[in-house]
Amino acid sequence: MPVKLVVSRPRPLSAPLSRKDDAEIIPSSCQACGAACGADWAKRDGVGVLVHRTGEPCPVAVPFVWETGAPVTSVAVAA
């Protein structure tokens, strides 16, 4: 049985105009060590590591098994 959608607005809402100087870019910090470089989770050889956006692994974050999330205590992670 087809469904008839009820329209509550006569026209779609418009998005606000965006200008480049309307936004303030605030760099994020690393979740583990607080360095002002930002960080992303990455999978390296089956191990999850927190990698700074400079490409270096975070020296404080604990690596983990990617599939299970279990912490790994002693792993040599290649940069």
N, C-alpha and C positions, 0 to 999 in steps of 0.2 A: 504494500500500500504506500503510495507516495506521501511524503510529508511536505506540508506547506509551511514555509517559514513566515513568521509575522515580522514585518519591518516596523521598528518603533521610531525610527528617524526618517524624515523625508529624503535626506541625502547623507552620504557617509561623512564622518568626521574628518577634518583635514589635519594633517600633521603640521606642527609649527615650523616656520622657516628656520633653517639652521645656517648660522654664519660662523666662519672660522674663529672670530674673536669672541664668540659667545661662550666658548668652552675653555676651561682652565685645565691643563694637563698636570696631574699630580702623579709623580712616579711612585709606584708601589714598592714596598720593602719586602725582603725575604721573610716568609712566615716562620722560619726557624731561628735565624740569627739576627734578623732585623736590619741587615745591610740594605742600603738604599739603592739596590740594583734590580729588584724584581726577581722572581723565580718561577720556574715551571717544573712540573713533575715529568720525568723522562724515564723511559724503559731502556736499560742498557744491559744486554746479555741476560735478560730475564729478571733483572733486579731493578726495582724502582728507586730512583734517586731524585733529590731536589736539586735542580741545577739553576745557578744564577744566570741571568741573561747575558753575563759576560762569557758563559760557556764552562765555567768552573763549577764542580759540584760543591754544594754547601758543606762546610766543614762540621757543622753542628747537627744537621738532620740525620736521622737514622735511616739507612737503606732498608728496603723491604722486598719480600718476594712478590713480584708483580701480580701473579694469579691469586694469591691468598691474602696478601696484605700483612703477613707475619713478618715481624722485624728480623733483620739479619744483623748479627752483632759484629762479625768480622768478615768483610768483603772488600777486596781491592777493586774499586770501580775505576775503569779506564775513562779518562777525560775525553 
